[in-house]
Structures are given as structure tokens and as C-alpha cells.
Amino acid sequence: MRLAIFTLLLVTGALCRSDEELREQLIDMLEDAFKVDKFSDGKFDAGVEEKAEAWLKDYNTKLAVRSGIACNLNWNYETNISNANAKKIENNQVEQAEWNRKKAQEAREWLKKKTSKFSEDTLRQFKLITMDASLRDDADVRRMSYLLSQMESIYDKGKVCRPHSEASCLPLEPDLVNLMMTSRDYDELLWAWKSWRDVTGPPIRDLYREFVVFQNKAAKENGFADMGEFWRISNFEDKNLDKIVDGLFDQVKPLYQQLHAYVRRKLINQYGEKYVSPTGPIPAHLLGNMWAQQWDLILDLLQPYPNVPSVDVTSALKKQNYTVQKMFKTAEAFFCSLGMDNMTKEFWEKSMVVKPTDGREVQCHASAEDFHNASDYRIKMCTEIDYDNLYVIHHEMGHVQYYMQYSHQPDIYRNGANAGFHEAVGDTIALSVATPEHLHKLKLLDDIGDDKELREKQDLNFLMKMALQKLAFLPFGLLIDKWRWDVFRGHTNASNYNQKWWDLRLRYQGIAPPVPRSELDFDPGAKFHVPANVPYIRYFVSFLIQFQFQRALCDAAGHTGPIHHCDIYQSTAAGEKLKKMLSLGSSRPWPDAMEVLTGQREIDPSAILEYFKPLQDFLVKENKNEIIGWEENSEDLMAGLQDDALEELKHLFEELDSE
């Protein structure tokens, strides 16, 4: 009977019809009838699975080599910023884009050939390979690469000079970062804040506008609505991520608003109501950070109990003569105590952990790199001897541990389960490192004994510091990509870049610029991840799931009591559970990896709310006479340009966008 059906179909020519949908249906029916494999041209090959696996093996071998080459070129540029090194990256990206396009198309052809015998793993690898957004035209690739390198160069080389003194020009790191951290002079902070935006934003603005055009062109050439959709699908396998993250933030927003009200009152005490309104947003330059993304660096103004020993151990690090090497070794020792791996020989030989003094321009923004050969891993940062840098070292080494744990996977899987997972690993470890219990073990913090009242006060000081790092960051971590997603969609364009930026800063953070801004400014460009084109929503996700991870690891370690007291140091049981998740890489959808560690399949903000519950109770009492929330009059944030000049500027940007 089956042979008769097949003969009839051949006779009628059904397999040669132009109706592709009917053709596929017929081939599927024949596949079921004969239990053989199909090619998109209607031919059959019983060995298609073996050929697919061989193709994937060859692909992953070549991808590892290519990824290593790209990493080396990027590393050379970031540790020695020059036009020559930028040109090498550009040339490589042109060739790599062509290879990516070719392999993505071949993977699509393999998916057309799929049979019921294709394993879930084989299908997943092919689908990830098709997740490509490479431009088709080599000239476009070169132009986009040039624009990116120019934006990064402007940012990396940016310096601000004090009035009438070019001899005292300050780079962002460490000089401006330290100034924002230590100064309590309103006008000096305002000068640094505005000057950094003056030297970065305006020259980046037009480059970014053109860069967005190429980004969207790349996405659309590969079947995506825009680059924002590509980011959401490729990094999180969910094009509706924007709706999900809004719902997650809504669950933590009441706690954030309590923290905001408390901080605002303390800043009024420091600077007065002339500068800080008791009902309005907080001026963006007063929070100890160039971008007001984390507020822990003004802990001296905000600590609930200033007379209780501080959990900031910067002075102890310096007093005990910690070196950069010792800080890195301290981080390595923590991971090893969990049964995880030592850093490799190449790591210690090739990492850049201090800012060079040989005149090279370098990118100081901390990062970790995997050179895709299962031995060469590096960290790049301009380390300072302080508590914040000790924390960052643990974060970056968490990336390296992730790289090492999934190094056995095919190269297409050598990535985090989703982008947020990679950011969360080191921060999860740092949640233990930051506890007074662990700092006491390191002899960086004195034990305060059995005084229950003193311990409770130290607890609140510690939780305040952690909230200023973690909770304060959440709206900032959310809004950067909300702004970019709207730019990619075309809802925000060059005529209102800055207005929309500050609308979001006000709405989500309750932060306002200390001086009026205009569309001649480009304040998003003053944040590294925008000119460097690094997706940012990963950090928002990370700052939620790290508390989920910590809660699960504390359970594995047998911890009893509040999560904020948990230190998983030396718990190999916790280490084994963490390694099991890390070793998956991206070989499974992220809910599967989440379930391996936490038993849950969704992002759950209840863990961060549980962690900060004692602080929330404290804040509610402290804020009983405060206005919770802030006025949202965004019109006051932008400069009042003359109507005719503003209209002319708007038309100019609209013309540029339409080109």
C-alpha cells in the first residue's frame, strides 16, 4: 500500500510542485511511511544523523579556533588602544561575518533535513548556529566596525580637565571614579559629572545614530524585527523578555522606593533642601557613582549606625598591606574551597590586573575573557586596593570559573545558560565574601563578640551596604536596555534620545540631572555599555537570580538562619551543586539550568526580598514621616532651548534618521 502511494505521488508529479507547503507535507508523510531520512530536495539518506553530527563536530572545532583569534585581537586592542589594532579587528570581523552567514545558512539546511532520529542536542546546536545577525555586505561590516571602534575610543580615551589647568586632566579610571566616590563637595561633584558627559556624549551621538542603522539592518537581514529582538532571543530565548522584566521589577519596586526615600532624607541632611527636594528625584551626581547606578560608595552618609564598626574593609586591606596579587589569590582560594579549579598558568601570566605605566591607552572597564582553548583565561582591570575592587575580582573570577566548568562542551555551548547567569556566578560567591562572618575569617573585620544589640546594628549596616549595591542598581539595570530597545524599534530617535533617557531615569530610578540637559547632549553615551554595544539587561537579571542561587547554595551547605548571614566558604556540597549547573553551559534552555541548582524554573524575586526583609522593616519605620516616591515632571529635566532652534534641531535629526 505504501509503495502504491509513493508511486502515485511520483506519477502525479506532486513532489515537483511549486507549492512548498504541500511539498513539505508530502515529504513528512513519506518519512513517516518509510522511516527514512529526508533532504530538502526530496532525496533520502539513512546516514543523515551521522553526517549532521560530523558537520557539527567540524563546525565546533573551527568555531573554537575563530573565537580564540577574535578574543586575541580584542584583547590586543583593549590593552593597547590604537588604530592599527582596531583595523585588525575590523578585517577579522569582515571575514568572520561571511563565515557566520555561510554556516548559519548551512545550519538552516540541516534543520530542513531533520528526522525523528535527530537528537535534541543536535537540533539545539543547529538552532543556536542559525541565531546570527551578521551583515551581508562587507562594506557595511567595515563601516559598523569602524563606528564601534570610534565610539569605544572616545569613551576609553576620555579625560576632563580642570578649568585653566590642562596639566590636571583626569581620566575616568581611577581619577574621576575616585573623585565621585570620595568628594562631598556639591560643586566639585557637579563639575566632574557634567564634564565627563561633555567629553563623551556629544562626539559619540552621531556615531551612535548611524551605528543603530547598521545594527537594525543586520537584524532584519537575518529575519528579526530589530536588533533589540535579536538580543532578547539570542541571549534569553524569549522575544517577550521586555514584558517579563517589567513584572519582575514591579515586585521589588516598593522596597526600592523605601530605600530611595531614606537616601534622599540623608542627602538632605548633608546638602540641604536647596539642592535635594524632599518630594522630588535625587540629583544624579550625589550618589558616589558617575552613573548613580550603585550608591554604596556614600555609605558614610547613609549608615544606620555610624558608630558601629563598618563592613567596608578598605582601610583593613591597606593596613594589612594587601597587594593586587593577594586580592586575586584571596578570590581564587574561595572558589577552590568549594572544590572548584585553580586559575591556570596562562591566567597568571597573561591577565592585565593593573593599569600599565608604559604610556599605553587601555580599557580599564573590568572584564574576563575565554580564549576557547581550555587553558587561556584572563581578567582585565585596573585594580585598586579597596573593598569594591575585591568584590569586582570575585565577580570577574566567577566568569572564569564558568568558562572552566563548561570548557568540555562543544564551542557553540561555551556560554552561560542565559546572559544573566554569567553575570550572577561571581556575584553569588561575593554574597558570601561580603558577610561580616567571612570578612572576620579573613581577619579583615574584628569580631564584635556576643553583644546581641551590637550585632543587630552591624547587621543593619551590612544590609544597608548590600542594598545600596544590589537593590539600588535594579532600576538602572532595567532602563538602559529599555531605552535601547525603543531606539532599535524606532520609538526613540535622534530627535529625542536624551529626553527619553531622562524620562526613564526619572520614572524608574527617581534620579534627575543636576543641570538641565538638551538634545545637544547624549548622556547614554557616558555609560560604557552603550558605546561598546554591550547588552545590559543581563545585569538586571543577574542581580535577581544571584539571590536565588545563594539561597539554594546555602541550603546545600546546610546553613540555618537568615540568608544574609550565609557563608558557603569550604562547602564542597554547595560547590558540587554549583559546578553541576555551570558545566551545562548553554547546552540546555536556561530554565533547565536554573532547576538543576534551585529546583525552580523561573526568576523568583522572593529570594532578594527575603534577604532584605530586616532592612525593609527598618526602612518602613525610618520613613514614617517621608514621602515615598517622587514627583515626575520630566519637562524640567531638559534645557529650555529657543523654540525655533529646538524645532530646527528636531528637523535635522529627523532628516538624519530618514537617510
C-alpha positions in Angstrom: 0.0 0.0 0.0 2.8 2.4 1.0 4.7 1.7 -2.3 1.5 2.4 -4.2 1.1 5.7 -2.6 4.7 6.6 -3.3 4.3 5.6 -7.0 1.1 7.6 -7.3 2.8 10.7 -5.9 5.7 10.4 -8.3 3.4 9.8 -11.3 1.3 12.9 -10.5 4.5 15.0 -10.0 3.4 16.1 -6.6 6.9 16.3 -5.3 7.9 18.8 -8.0 5.0 21.2 -7.4 5.9 24.8 -6.6 3.6 24.7 -3.6 6.3 24.3 -1.0 3.9 23.8 2.0 2.3 20.8 0.2 5.6 19.5 -0.8 6.9 19.5 2.8 3.7 17.8 4.0 4.2 15.0 1.4 7.8 14.5 2.4 6.8 14.4 6.0 4.2 11.8 5.2 6.7 9.7 3.2 9.2 10.0 6.1 6.6 8.5 8.5 5.7 5.8 6.0 9.2 4.6 5.3 11.0 5.7 8.5 13.9 7.1 6.4 15.7 10.4 6.4 14.9 13.4 4.1 16.8 16.1 2.4 15.2 19.3 1.4 15.4 18.3 -2.3 13.3 15.1 -1.6 16.3 12.7 -1.7 16.8 10.3 1.2 19.9 9.2 3.1 19.8 6.8 6.0 23.1 8.3 7.4 21.9 11.9 7.7 22.2 11.9 11.5 25.8 10.8 11.4 26.6 13.4 8.7 24.9 16.1 10.8 27.0 15.1 13.9 30.2 15.1 11.8 29.3 18.6 10.4 28.7 19.9 14.0 32.0 18.5 15.2 33.9 20.2 12.4 31.9 23.4 13.0 32.7 23.5 16.7 36.4 22.8 16.1 36.7 25.7 13.7 34.5 28.0 15.8 36.8 27.5 18.8 39.8 28.5 16.7 38.0 31.5 15.2 36.7 32.6 18.7 40.2 32.4 20.0 41.5 34.6 17.2 38.8 37.1 17.8 39.5 37.2 21.5 43.2 37.8 20.9 42.5 40.7 18.6 40.0 42.2 21.0 42.4 41.7 23.9 45.3 43.4 22.0 43.1 46.4 21.3 41.7 46.7 24.8 45.2 46.6 26.3 46.7 48.8 23.7 44.2 51.1 22.1 45.4 52.1 18.6 44.1 52.5 15.1 46.3 49.6 13.9 44.7 47.2 16.4 41.2 48.5 15.6 41.9 47.8 11.9 42.9 44.2 12.6 39.6 43.7 14.4 37.7 45.2 11.5 39.4 42.9 9.0 38.7 39.9 11.1 35.0 40.9 11.6 34.5 41.1 7.8 35.9 37.6 7.3 34.0 36.3 10.4 30.7 37.7 9.3 31.0 35.9 5.9 31.8 32.7 7.7 28.9 33.1 10.2 26.5 33.8 7.3 27.6 30.7 5.5 27.4 28.4 8.5 24.1 29.8 9.6 22.6 29.1 6.2 24.1 25.6 6.2 22.6 25.0 9.7 19.2 26.1 8.3 19.6 23.5 5.5 20.4 20.8 8.1 17.2 21.7 10.0 15.2 21.2 6.9 16.7 17.7 6.7 15.9 16.8 10.3 14.4 13.4 11.1 12.9 11.9 14.1 16.3 10.4 14.9 17.9 13.8 15.3 18.7 14.1 19.0 17.5 17.1 21.0 21.2 18.1 21.4 21.8 18.1 17.6 18.7 20.2 17.0 19.7 22.7 19.7 23.2 23.2 18.2 21.8 23.8 14.8 19.2 26.3 16.1 21.9 28.2 18.1 24.1 28.4 15.0 21.2 29.9 13.0 20.9 32.7 15.7 23.1 35.0 13.7 22.8 38.7 12.9 25.8 39.3 10.6 25.6 42.0 7.9 25.6 40.6 4.3 27.7 43.4 2.7 31.4 43.6 3.6 31.4 47.4 3.3 28.6 47.5 5.9 30.5 45.3 8.2 33.6 47.5 7.9 31.6 50.7 8.5 29.8 49.2 11.5 33.1 48.0 13.0 34.7 51.4 12.4 31.8 53.2 14.2 32.0 50.9 17.1 35.8 51.3 17.5 35.4 55.1 17.3 32.8 55.2 20.0 34.8 52.9 22.2 38.0 55.0 21.6 36.2 58.3 22.5 35.0 56.7 25.7 38.2 54.9 26.7 40.4 58.0 26.0 38.0 60.5 27.6 39.6 62.9 30.1 38.3 66.0 31.7 40.4 69.0 32.6 40.0 71.3 35.5 39.4 74.9 34.4 42.6 76.8 33.3 44.7 73.7 34.0 45.3 71.2 31.2 48.1 69.7 33.4 45.5 68.2 35.7 43.3 66.3 33.2 41.6 63.3 34.7 40.7 60.0 33.1 37.6 58.1 34.2 39.5 55.4 35.9 40.8 55.8 38.5 40.7 59.5 38.9 37.0 60.5 38.2 35.7 57.3 39.8 37.7 58.1 43.0 36.5 61.8 42.9 32.9 60.8 42.7 33.4 58.3 45.5 35.3 60.5 48.0 34.2 64.1 47.4 31.3 65.6 49.3 31.6 69.0 47.7 28.4 69.6 45.7 30.0 71.8 43.1 33.1 69.6 42.6 30.8 66.6 42.0 28.7 68.6 39.6 31.9 69.6 37.6 33.0 66.0 37.3 29.6 64.7 36.4 28.9 67.3 33.7 32.5 67.4 32.3 32.5 63.6 31.7 29.3 63.8 29.8 30.6 66.8 27.8 33.7 64.9 26.6 31.9 61.6 25.8 28.3 62.2 24.8 28.3 64.8 22.0 31.1 63.2 20.0 29.5 59.8 20.3 26.0 60.9 19.4 26.1 60.9 15.6 28.3 57.8 15.5 25.7 56.0 17.6 22.8 57.2 15.4 24.5 55.7 12.3 25.5 52.6 14.2 21.9 51.9 15.1 21.0 51.9 11.4 23.6 49.1 10.7 22.5 47.2 13.8 18.9 47.1 12.7 19.9 46.3 9.1 21.9 43.3 10.3 18.9 42.1 12.4 16.4 42.5 9.6 18.6 40.8 7.0 18.5 37.7 9.3 14.8 37.7 9.9 14.5 39.7 13.2 12.3 42.7 13.6 15.2 44.8 15.0 18.4 44.3 17.0 16.6 44.5 20.3 14.5 41.5 19.3 17.7 39.6 18.3 19.3 40.4 21.7 16.3 39.2 23.6 16.0 35.9 21.6 19.7 35.2 21.4 20.6 36.0 25.0 17.4 34.8 26.7 15.5 32.7 24.1 12.4 34.9 24.7 11.4 37.8 22.5 8.9 38.9 25.2 11.6 39.5 27.7 10.7 43.2 27.9 7.3 42.4 29.4 8.7 39.8 31.8 11.3 42.1 33.3 8.7 44.8 34.0 6.7 42.4 36.0 9.8 41.3 38.0 10.7 44.9 38.8 7.2 45.6 40.0 7.7 43.0 42.7 10.8 44.8 44.2 9.7 48.4 43.4 8.1 49.0 46.9 11.3 48.1 48.6 13.3 50.3 46.2 11.1 53.2 46.9 11.6 52.8 50.6 15.4 52.8 50.1 15.1 55.9 47.8 13.2 57.9 50.4 15.7 57.0 53.1 18.7 58.0 51.0 17.0 61.2 49.9 16.5 62.3 53.5 20.1 61.6 54.4 21.3 63.6 51.4 19.0 66.5 52.5 20.8 66.3 55.9 24.1 66.6 54.0 23.4 69.2 51.3 20.1 70.8 52.3 16.7 71.2 50.6 18.3 73.9 48.4 19.8 71.0 46.4 17.7 68.0 47.3 13.9 68.2 47.3 12.1 66.1 50.0 9.4 65.2 47.4 11.4 65.0 44.2 14.1 62.9 42.5 17.6 62.7 43.7 20.3 64.7 41.8 22.3 62.2 39.9 25.8 63.4 40.9 25.4 62.9 44.7 25.3 59.1 45.0 29.1 58.3 44.8 29.0 56.8 41.3 29.3 58.5 37.9 26.1 57.0 36.7 24.2 56.7 40.0 23.8 53.0 39.4 25.1 51.9 42.8 25.1 54.0 46.0 27.3 52.1 48.4 30.2 54.5 48.0 28.5 57.1 50.1 27.8 54.6 52.9 29.5 57.1 55.3 26.4 59.4 54.8 23.8 56.6 54.9 24.9 54.1 57.6 22.1 53.5 60.1 24.6 53.2 62.9 27.7 55.2 62.2 29.4 54.3 65.4 29.2 50.6 64.8 32.3 49.1 63.0 31.9 49.4 59.3 31.7 46.5 57.0 33.8 48.4 54.4 37.2 46.8 54.9 39.2 49.1 52.6 41.2 50.5 55.4 42.0 47.0 56.7 43.1 45.9 53.2 45.6 48.8 53.1 46.7 48.4 56.7 47.4 44.7 56.2 49.4 45.6 53.0 47.2 43.7 50.6 48.6 43.7 47.1 46.7 43.2 43.9 48.1 39.7 43.6 47.0 38.9 47.2 43.4 40.1 46.4 43.3 37.8 43.4 44.7 34.9 45.3 42.1 35.5 48.0 39.3 35.2 45.4 40.9 32.1 44.0 41.1 30.5 47.5 37.3 30.9 47.9 36.5 29.1 44.7 39.0 26.4 45.5 37.4 25.9 48.9 34.2 24.8 47.1 36.1 22.2 45.2 36.4 24.3 42.0 39.5 24.9 39.9 42.7 26.9 40.4 43.4 29.6 37.9 45.6 28.4 35.1 49.2 29.2 34.4 48.2 31.4 31.4 45.8 33.3 33.7 48.5 34.5 36.0 50.9 35.2 33.1 48.6 37.0 30.7 46.0 38.8 32.7 46.2 42.6 32.9 45.3 43.3 36.6 46.9 46.8 37.0 46.8 49.8 34.7 50.0 49.9 32.6 52.5 52.6 33.3 54.3 52.4 29.9 52.1 55.1 28.2 49.6 52.7 26.5 45.9 53.7 26.4 43.9 50.8 27.8 40.3 49.9 28.5 40.1 49.8 32.3 36.5 48.5 32.4 36.8 45.2 34.2 36.1 42.1 32.1 37.0 38.4 31.9 37.9 36.6 28.6 37.8 32.9 27.5 40.3 32.2 24.6 38.5 29.0 23.8 41.4 26.6 24.2 40.6 25.3 27.7 43.6 26.8 29.3 43.9 30.5 28.4 41.6 32.6 30.6 42.3 36.2 31.5 40.9 39.2 33.5 41.4 42.8 32.5 41.0 45.5 35.1 42.9 48.5 36.6 42.7 47.2 40.1 42.8 49.5 43.2 43.3 48.3 46.7 39.8 48.7 48.2 36.8 46.7 49.2 34.9 47.5 45.9 37.7 46.1 43.8 37.9 42.9 46.0 34.2 42.4 45.2 34.8 43.0 41.5 37.7 40.5 41.4 35.3 37.8 42.8 32.7 38.8 40.1 35.2 38.5 37.3 36.8 35.3 38.6 33.2 33.9 38.6 33.2 34.4 34.8 36.4 32.5 34.6 35.1 29.6 36.7 32.1 29.4 34.5 34.4 29.2 31.4 36.4 26.5 33.0 33.4 24.4 34.1 31.9 24.3 30.6 35.2 24.0 28.7 34.4 20.4 27.8 31.3 21.4 25.8 31.1 22.0 22.1 32.1 25.6 21.4 28.6 26.6 20.5 27.6 25.8 24.1 30.5 27.6 25.7 28.3 30.3 27.1 26.1 30.9 30.1 22.6 29.4 30.3 21.5 32.9 29.6 23.4 36.2 29.7 22.3 36.9 33.3 23.7 33.6 34.6 27.2 34.5 33.6 27.0 37.8 35.5 25.4 36.1 38.5 28.0 33.5 39.3 30.8 35.6 40.7 28.3 37.9 42.5 26.7 34.9 44.1 30.1 34.0 45.6 30.6 37.6 46.6 27.4 37.5 48.6 29.2 35.1 50.9 32.5 37.0 50.8 30.7 40.2 51.8 29.3 38.8 55.0 30.8 40.0 58.3 31.2 36.3 59.1 33.5 35.8 56.1 35.4 39.1 56.5 36.1 38.1 60.1 37.6 34.7 58.8 39.9 36.8 56.5 40.9 38.9 59.6 39.7 42.0 57.7 36.9 42.7 60.2 37.1 42.5 64.0 34.7 40.2 65.8 32.2 42.2 67.9 31.6 39.4 70.3 28.3 38.3 71.8 26.6 41.6 72.2 23.2 41.0 70.6 22.3 44.6 70.2 25.6 45.5 68.6 25.3 42.5 66.2 21.8 43.6 65.1 23.1 47.1 64.4 26.0 45.7 62.4 23.5 43.5 60.6 21.6 46.6 59.5 24.8 48.5 58.5 25.7 45.4 56.4 22.3 45.1 54.8 22.3 48.8 54.0 25.6 48.5 52.2 24.3 45.5 50.3 21.1 47.3 49.4 23.0 50.3 48.1 24.9 47.9 45.8 22.2 45.5 44.8 18.7 47.0 45.3 19.7 50.5 44.1 21.0 49.0 40.9 17.9 47.2 39.7 16.0 50.1 38.0 19.3 51.3 36.3 19.9 47.7 35.2 16.5 47.7 33.7 16.3 51.0 32.0 19.4 51.0 29.8 18.1 48.3 27.5 14.5 49.6 27.8 15.9 52.8 26.2 17.9 50.9 23.6 15.0 48.5 22.7 12.9 51.6 22.0 15.8 53.1 19.9 16.0 49.9 17.9 12.2 49.9 17.4 12.3 53.5 16.2 10.1 54.7 19.1 13.1 56.8 20.3 15.2 58.5 17.7 17.9 61.2 17.4 15.4 64.0 17.9 14.6 62.8 21.5 17.5 60.5 22.6 18.3 62.4 25.7 14.7 63.3 26.6 13.7 59.6 26.5 16.8 58.7 28.5 15.9 61.1 31.3 12.3 60.1 31.2 13.3 56.6 32.1 15.9 57.6 34.7 13.2 59.7 36.4 10.4 57.1 36.1 12.3 54.0 37.3 15.2 55.4 39.4 13.8 58.7 40.8 17.0 60.3 39.6 17.3 63.7 37.8 20.2 65.5 36.2 21.7 68.2 38.4 21.7 70.7 35.5 19.2 70.9 32.6 20.1 68.7 29.6 19.3 69.1 25.9 19.4 67.1 22.7 22.8 68.5 22.1 23.9 66.2 24.9 24.0 62.4 24.7 24.1 61.2 28.2 23.6 57.5 27.4 27.0 57.7 25.7 28.6 58.4 29.0 28.0 54.8 30.1 30.5 52.3 28.8 27.9 49.6 27.7 26.2 52.0 25.2 29.2 53.0 23.1 30.6 49.5 23.5 27.3 48.0 22.4 27.1 45.5 25.3 23.5 44.4 26.2 22.7 45.4 29.7 19.5 43.6 30.8 21.8 40.7 31.8 22.8 42.7 34.9 19.2 43.3 36.0 18.5 39.5 35.7 21.8 38.7 37.4 21.0 40.9 40.4 17.8 39.0 41.0 18.9 35.4 40.3 22.1 35.6 42.3 19.9 35.7 45.4 18.1 32.6 44.1 21.4 30.9 43.6 22.6 31.9 47.0 19.5 30.6 48.8 19.9 27.2 47.0 23.6 27.0 47.8 23.0 27.9 51.4 20.5 25.1 51.6 23.1 22.7 50.1 25.7 23.9 52.6 23.3 23.2 55.5 23.1 26.8 56.5 20.4 27.7 59.1 19.3 31.2 59.8 18.9 34.3 57.7 20.3 34.2 54.1 22.3 37.4 54.7 24.4 35.5 57.3 25.2 32.6 55.0 28.8 32.0 54.0 29.3 28.9 51.8 33.1 29.0 52.1 34.6 25.5 52.3 31.2 23.8 51.4 32.1 21.2 48.8 28.4 20.2 48.8 27.4 23.7 47.6 30.4 23.7 45.2 29.2 20.4 43.6 25.7 21.7 43.1 27.1 24.9 41.5 29.5 23.0 39.3 26.7 20.8 38.0 24.8 23.8 36.8 27.9 25.6 35.4 29.0 22.6 33.4 25.9 22.7 31.3 27.0 25.9 29.6 24.2 26.8 27.2 23.5 23.2 26.2 20.1 23.3 27.8 17.5 26.1 27.9 18.1 28.3 30.9 15.1 27.1 32.9 16.6 23.6 32.9 19.9 25.0 34.3 18.0 27.1 36.9 16.2 23.9 38.0 19.4 22.0 38.5 20.6 24.5 41.1 17.4 25.9 42.6 14.6 23.5 41.8 12.8 26.4 40.2 12.3 27.1 36.5 11.5 30.9 36.7 13.2 34.0 38.0 11.9 34.5 41.6 12.3 37.9 43.3 11.2 36.3 46.6 14.8 35.5 47.4 16.1 39.1 47.3 13.0 40.2 49.3 13.7 37.6 51.9 17.4 38.7 52.1 16.5 42.3 52.7 13.4 41.7 55.0 15.2 43.0 58.2 16.2 46.2 56.3 12.8 46.7 54.9 11.3 46.6 58.4 13.9 49.2 59.4 13.2 51.5 56.4 9.5 51.5 56.9 10.0 52.7 60.5 12.6 55.3 59.5 10.4 56.6 56.6 7.2 57.1 58.6 7.3 60.9 58.0 8.7 60.7 54.5 7.1 61.0 51.1 7.5 57.6 49.4 8.2 58.0 45.7 8.9 61.2 43.8 7.4 63.9 41.5 7.7 63.0 37.9 7.9 66.3 35.9 10.3 65.3 33.1 9.8 68.7 31.3 12.0 70.3 33.9 14.9 68.0 33.1 15.7 69.4 29.6 17.1 72.8 28.8 14.6 75.4 27.5 16.1 76.0 24.1 14.6 78.7 21.9 11.6 77.3 20.1 12.9 78.0 16.7 16.3 76.5 17.5 14.7 73.4 19.0 12.4 72.9 16.0 15.4 73.3 13.6 17.4 70.7 15.6 14.4 68.3 15.7 14.0 68.6 11.9 17.7 68.0 11.4 17.7 64.8 13.5 14.5 63.5 11.7 16.2 64.1 8.3 19.3 62.1 9.5 17.1 59.3 10.8 15.3 59.0 7.4 18.5 58.8 5.4 
